[in-house]
Every structure is written in structure tokens, then in C-alpha cells.
Amino acid sequence: MKKLLLATACGIATMTTAACVQMDAAPGTTSAVMDEDAYIADIVSRMTTEQKVAQLIQPQINSFTPEDMARYRFGSYLNGGNGGPYGDEFAPGPEWLRYADEMYAASVQPLPDGQPVIPTMWGTDAVHGHTNVVGATIFPHNIGLGATRDAELVRRIGHATAIEIEVTGIDWNFSPTVAVAQDDRWGRTYESYSEDPQLVATMGAALVEGLQGKKGSEDFLGTGRVIATAKHFFGDGGTDNGVDQGEVTGDIGALKSIHAVPYPAAIDAGVESIMASFNSINGRKMHGNEELLTGVLRGEMGFDGLVVGDWNGHGQVQGCTVTDCPQSLLAGLDIYMVPDDWRGLMQTLVIQVENGTIPMARLDEAVTSVLRVKYRAGLLGPDVKRPSERGYGGRFEMLGSPEHRAIAREAVAKSQVILKNNGVLPLAKGANVLVAGSAADNVGISSGGWTLEWQGMAEADDALFPGTTSIWDGLRDAVTADGGKAVLSADGSFTTRPDVAVVVFGEKPYAEFAGDKPDLVFRDEEGLTLLRQFQAQGIPTVAVFLSGRPLWMNREMNASSAFVASWLPGSEGAGVADVLTGRRPATGRLSFSWPADCGGTPVNGPEGALFNFGYGRALTDTSATPQLSEECSALMMGPSSEWFGQGRLADGVTVSAGEQGLINFTGNTGGIRARGVDRNAQEDAREVTFSAGSMLRIEGEGEGNAYRITYAIDQRPSAAFTVTSGSSTLNIAQGLSIAEGKGYREMVLTKQCLADLGNMLEMKSAGPVTIRFATIERVELGEGTECSF
């Protein structure tokens, strides 16, 4: 086991003498398991109720201090998708490790009276590499790995990811996602390996083994390995209409035959942690579902690791709040992921144990599950070292190492799925190749969500992606090496006529519910326009489509000579070039059926599929693709009336601070600071802090004679706060004063107070003030509707 060399165990790094438990048997043997139980039972017997509860509390790094850690001794903590050490989400690797050491040191300060000292552990979402950290290798997302069908490759990816995680001192990865996505409108489809349960089971188990090592081997949870998490138990990929965190309905047996299939495989592979899902099953939230969390997961499947909640997921259980939810613990949850409200939850849990609402036996059971995983991971015992002294700790040359980037490049190449090729592929040696599209030289777009930021980064300084290779970089190097010439032209313009144009385009990054779609239409027509432009000039084209799911692409396929589903390949764009130039064979096969229609009907098999699950062409397959229907009623829909909602700006809506831009309504510029905050779900709102004289401008399209804004303000403005639309300006400071401290309210702005209301809202504050925005939408209201706050 990981760095655990125990002959005897006398407490846990306590400063007092305690009863010893002999540890003669080798880890992994039957007697060692018995000793493990006795060892942990001794620890639990010497813990106070508050210490036990603290093992079940998991705050995020930006909501507590080392002093809090020393005082409360949290069993674990996490960094959210937008969180980094010391408040810097783009902190370099050494800062992550320094933070890990600091929190570890705080968690192992001596305690009086023989109370056990239990090291904390740090969890992170390294879902396609250690991608919260600048410079780490960015592997393809799971949907692309499913297209490779290569489980051994996935094991190597898991091991490389674990090494990079350990470099920064982190112990625990919230991965793999083993959802079986059944509706591609779901915003997390790219986190699923496939629509096929067996393929998901195979790939998920392989990643578990890559992260943790092979169960029963000396390497298991050893150097360069971390704790893995299978998530989200269960049914997250089967919600009605593909709505994230939504409802799953149906016969339990039938649902299990699809969505529960990957879990026994992950358990057999030794997964030590399983995360509960946000979704409901037949009206009951999984975070409070004892029948499934305890009866099925523990009972039927025999899981003996720990069950961790998702981001405030317990607060969605009926009768619960974020700070008061004994139901989740009683249902089988072991760790509450409570990012910010940990103090209130700790207090209520302690009271509920003391008054009998939560039996002490259940509390001890949950604590035992947590300590068992720590024990197996080498995080208990007198020989535990600080993170910087463990394994690869501090070996920063391993972040984005050439060896790991080579694995990623191989994965990219093996994940490319050719759906159409009339003979233009592979690119001819010596060809003059034009590379077009704004995504061609953009690693942020090719990496998708969960990359440096939770929602990903479509616009980022290249310095945040050191050592990476964009698709353009890869094509330039490969074409030049073949004696040809490559030119980058985002808008497709040229002076010398190219022999072929490669058009790289696709979805902008998103994560979770922010990526939910009402249909399968890809409305960004940049790629379509370029393809048709080249088609009209008689220039052969290769469409390289970057996406987190199959979408209706009939128009783009008709306009292209070849079409490649590239998924979200990550940091090694040379892997795309390897296939396009024929350096590697095209072996990728669809892990999801490709839709023939643009509507929202789920496609999970031949019915409704343009290309079936398993389809993919070899480079030698140049058979004709028939002309496809371009009829799509959903295309007739106008721009969304909602400019901002569910934590995401609508397509075509821009936000700027003064004369400077804010990326996805987040950032710190122009006197404005904007960050994601929770209202009903993770970061589904924005907290905007205005400094004196700062201005925020929101622009978009849509119809309607009014704006409806859901907002909250805790402290009234100290000076004028104006809203401008068109040539009309209104001071709304008094209205905001009325809303002070009253929670989320609706602000309605109509032509009664903004006569020249148009497609722009400008907010300017004469003094400092903070406002939280949940939704901003353009609506049609009855004539004469008054403005209100």
C-alpha cells in the first residue's frame, strides 16, 4: 500500500501511548484485512463526536484557512473547477504543492488526551488529465477515449494523470465518470465514454486501474497512484430530455441494466470511492436514496469504500438544506461535499448525533469508511510523510512531460472518427494546405470544459497552455515535413489558391448544466460558411469538428469533401495531424450513434441514426456519401430571449467591463470583479462587484419590450447606480435599496422607465456595490407595464 510500512500501529502519530494493534500480515492478505478493521476501530474509539463529524465534511479550499483545518480537522477538502491555492486558479505547480503541505501540517498538529491525529486528504476533478493546473497534460475527454476502444491506452492515461496529480501533492481524483449517456442534449455527454454500458464499464475500470494501480498488486495505491472515484451513482446519463441533475424515470431493474452496469466493473477493479449523483430516480434524489446508496451499492454490489456527495448535492434532498441534512448520512452518504457552508453543517450534524437523530453507529460506520480508504492509500500511520515528500511530490518536470504528451497524442490519433472521405484524405504530400477556422489555433476550444476553469476557456492567453500543440501547430509541422506548405487563415482568405482547406470549428467550451441543449442543432455557422465558401471556389475541404457530443451536421457534411469527428482532443493537436496526413491509420469508431435529425429525440441505436454506434472509416474508404437532407424546423427558432442563466451566457451575448472584455461573465478587469456563486446549483449565478466609477455592458439579440433580471443585493448602493439602454438612462439606486437583504428578486425594466430600450444594457455604479445575478432575459410584457425592483 502507498508508502505504508507498518510493523506495529500505536495510534496515529499521537503524542501519547495508545493500545497497539499488531500488523504482522502483509497488506492484501486476509489477516491484514482483519488488522485493518481492528486498527481503524481503535482510532474511531478515541475520537470525539466533533472529530468524527469533521471526517465527513469536505469544504473547498477558498472557504477555510489552515487555522480552520487545525481547529476542525476536516477529513478531506477539494478544489472546485474554478478554485486554486491561495485564491489563484492559475497558480503554478509549486504553489499547489505548498498548499498541500500547509494543509497537511495543519491536520496533523498534536492533540491532547490520546486523541488520534488523522491526516487530511485533498480531492480534485482531474477528469481528462490534471487540467486544473497550468502545464499539465490535457488528454482527450472520455467521449474521445471511448472512440479509441483501447482499454490499455486508458490505463496508461490514468497512470500518467495520477503521477501529475501526485506531483502537486493531491491524493484523490474525482474520476472516472462512468455515466452511460442516453441523450446527447445532456451537457455532460462528453464525460461519458459511450452510450453502450459495456464499453463504459470496460473503459471506466481501466481508468480506475490506471489511477490506483491493479488491485492486489504491490503497486496498488503506491507511488504515482491516487484514489479514484467512479461517478455519479447512478443514472446521471439517463435524465428525461437530457436535463442535467434532472429526473430519471422507469422500472428500477431496467434502469440498472443500463446505468448501473459500470459500477460492478469499477468495484472489481478496486475503486475506493464512489460519488452520489445529483439526479433523482422516480422522484427521489440520489443523495437521500437509502435503497440505492446502501441497499444496491453496499448490499448487492459489495462496495466497501467511501461514498462522497457532489457539490452541495445533499441540499437538494427533500426536507434538507445545505446546512441541515441528516437524511443523506442515514441514506448511506459518508462525506458531504459542502464547499462553503461547512461550519453550519458541522454544527447541525454534531447536534443531531447528540440528540439521537443520527445513531452513533451510523456515524462510526461512515467514519470507518473514510478511514479505511485513507489506510489503503497510505494516509494513516506513523510513517506518513507530507505531500512534498511522497512519491512524485515536487517533481514538476513530470507535469506535461514528453512521455505523457506522447500518450495524449496517441489517444488523440486513435480517437479521430472519419465519417466522410471522398478521397481528399490523407492529405497529399507536397500539398498547399490552408488551415481555417477560429478553433484551429485554440487549445482552449479543443480541450473543452474542465480545463483550467470549470467551464473551460475559449479565450485565454497562450501562456496558460505552455508546451501544448494546437491543431494548426500539428498540421503545419506535418505538412511541412511532407514537403508541402501550410498557411493559417482563420477567416479563410488567401492570396495563393490552396490545394485543400482544413476547416477547424466546433462547440465552445462548457461544463455540466451549462451545456444542456434543447435540440441537436449546431447553430454557430462559422464552419458552415467557410466550407460553403471553399466549395463555391472548387477547393476540396476537410471539416474537423470539435464537439462534446454528436450533433446534426448534415449541412456541414454536404459542404465538405471529408468530415472528421475530432471530439475534444486536448493539448496534443499533432494527433489530429497524424491521421489527416496518414502517419497513423484512422481507427476511431463512434462510441455514440450519430443523429440523422436535428430534433431532440435520443438516438441510441440504428433507429434515427445517420451513422451507427461503431461506425468509422479507414483512410482507404473513399466510398460516396449521399447528399443529406438539410431540413430542420429547429433552425427557424430565433435567438434565445435568455441572455444569461444557469451560469452561462447565451450564444451571441457579450459582456464587457468598460472597454475591456470579461470571459463568460467572470474575471477581474475594468474595475469589475465577477465570479461564479451558487444559487440552486453549482455556480449558476454571478456575483459582480462594482468599484466606484466602473461600468458593465451586456449586449445581445432577441425580441421583447422589457428586461427581466433575477438578482440579489445584500447592501444597498452608497451612490448612484444607473442603467442605460439605447439613449435612455435611469438611476435605480433607490430600487436596489428596497431589495436590500431580501434574497433573490425580479427586476423588470420596461419602456416606462427606459423609453429607448434596445439590445444593450449598461450598468454603471458611482460607488462600490455587489450584486448577484441569476438570470437576465429579454421578454415581451403588456404595454404600460411598470418598472419594478
C-alpha positions, 0 to 999 in steps of 0.5 A: 500500500502507498508508502505504508510500512507498518510493523506495529500501529500505536495510534496515529502519530499521537503524542501519547501511548495508545493500545497497539494493534499488531500488523504482522500480515502483509497488506492484501492478505486476509489477516491484514484485512482483519488488522485493518478493521481492528486498527481503524476501530481503535482510532474511531474509539478515541475520537470525539463526536466533533472529530468524527463529524469533521471526517465527513465534511469536505469544504473547498479550499477558498472557504477555510484557512489552515487555522480552520483545518487545525481547529476542525480537522476536516477529513478531506477538502477539494478544489472546485473547477474554478478554485486554486491555492491561495485564491489563484486558479492559475497558480503554478505547480509549486504553489499547489504543492505548498498548499498541500503541505500547509494543509497537511501540517495543519491536520496533523498538529498534536492533540491532547488526551490520546486523541488520534491525529488523522491526516487530511486528504485533498480531492480534485476533478482531474477528469481528462488529465490534471487540467486544473493546473497550468502545464499539465497534460490535457488528454482527450475527454472520455467521449474521445477515449471511448472512440479509441476502444483501447482499454490499455491506452486508458490505463496508461492515461490514468497512470500518467494523470495520477503521477501529475496529480501526485506531483502537486501533492493531491491524493484523490481524483474525482474520476472516472465518470462512468455515466452511460449517456442516453441523450446527447442534449445532456451537457455532460455527454462528453464525460461519458465514454459511450452510450453502450454500458459495456464499453463504459464499464470496460473503459471506466475500470481501466481508468480506475486501474490506471489511477490506483494501480491493479488491485492486489498488486504491490503497486496498488495505491503506491507511488504515482497512484491516487484514489479514484472515484467512479461517478455519479451513482447512478443514472446521471446519463439517463435524465428525461430530455437530457436535463442535467441533475434532472429526473430519471424515470422507469422500472428500477431493474431496467434502469440498472441494466443500463446505468448501473452496469459500470459500477460492478466493473469499477468495484472489481477493479478496486475503486475506493470511492464512489460519488452520489449523483445529483439526479433523482430516480422516480422522484427521489434524489440520489443523495437521500436514496437509502435503497440505492446508496446502501441497499444496491451499492453496499448490499448487492454490489459489495462496495466497501469504500467511501461514498462522497456527495457532489457539490452541495448535492445533499441540499437538494434532498427533500426536507434538507438544506445545505446546512441541515441534512441528516437524511443523506448520512442515514441514506448511506452518504459518508462525506458531504461535499459542502464547499462553503457552508461547512461550519453550519453543517458541522454544527447541525450534524454534531447536534443531531448525533447528540440528540439521537437523530443520527445513531452513533453507529451510523456515524462510526460506520461512515467514519470507518469508511473514510478511514479505511480508504485513507489506510489503503492509500497510505494516509494513516500511520506513523510513517506518513510523510507530507505531500512534498515528500511522497512519491512524485511530490515536487517533481514538476518536470513530470507535469506535461512531460514528453512521455505523457504528451506522447500518450495524449497524442496517441489517444488523440490519433486513435480517437479521430472518427472519419465519417466522410472521405471522398478521397481528399484524405490523407492529405497529399504530400507536397500539398498547399494546405490552408488551415481555417477556422477560429478553433484551429489555433485554440487549445482552449476550444479543443480541450473543452470544459474542465480545463483550467476553469470549470467551464473551460476557456475559449479565450485565454492567453497562450501562456496558460497552455505552455508546451501544448500543440494546437491543431494548426501547430500539428498540421503545419509541422506535418505538412511541412515535413511532407514537403508541402506548405501550410498557411493559417487563415482563420477567416479563410482568405488567401492570396495563393489558391490552396490545394485543400482547406482544413476547416477547424470549428466546433462547440465552445467550451462548457461544463455540466448544466451549462451545456444542456441543449434543447435540440441537436442543432449546431447553430454557430455557422462559422464552419458552415460558411467557410466550407460553403465558401471553399466549395463555391471556389472548387477547393476540396475541404476537410471539416474537423469538428470539435464537439462534446457530443454528436450533433446534426451536421448534415449541412456541414457534411454536404459542404465538405469533401471529408468530415472528421469527428475530432471530439475534444482532443486536448493539448496534443493537436499533432494527433489530429495531424497524424491521421489527416496526413496518414502517419497513423491509420484512422481507427476511431469508431463512434462510441455514440450513434450519430443523429440523422435529425436535428430534433431532440429525440435520443438516438441510441441505436440504428433507429434515427441514426445517420451513422451507427454506434461503431461506425468509422472509416479507414483512410482507404474508404473513399466510398460516396456519401449521399447528399443529406437532407438539410431540413430542420424546423429547429433552425427557424427558432430565433435567438434565445430571449435568455441572455444569461442563466444557469451560469452561462451566457447565451450564444451571441451575448457579450459582456464587457467591463468598460472597454475591456472584455470579461470571459463568460461573465467572470474575471477581474478587469475594468474595475469589475470583479465577477465570479461564479456563486451558487444559487440552486446549483453549482455556480449558476449565478454571478456575483459582480462587484462594482468599484466606484466609477466602473461600468458593465455592458451586456449586449445581445439579440432577441425580441421583447419590450422589457428586461427581466433580471433575477438578482440579489443585493445584500447592501444597498448602493452608497451612490448612484447606480444607473442603467442605460439602454439605447439613449435612455438612462435611469438611476435605480439606486433607490430600487436596489435599496428596497431589495436590500437583504431580501434574497433573490428578486425580479427586476423588470425594466420596461419602456416606462422607465427606459423609453429607448430600450434596445439590445444593450444594457449598461450598468454603471455604479458611482460607488462600490456595490455587489450584486448577484445575478441569476438570470437576465432575459429579454421578454415581451410584457403588456404595454404600460407595464411598470418598472419594478425592483 
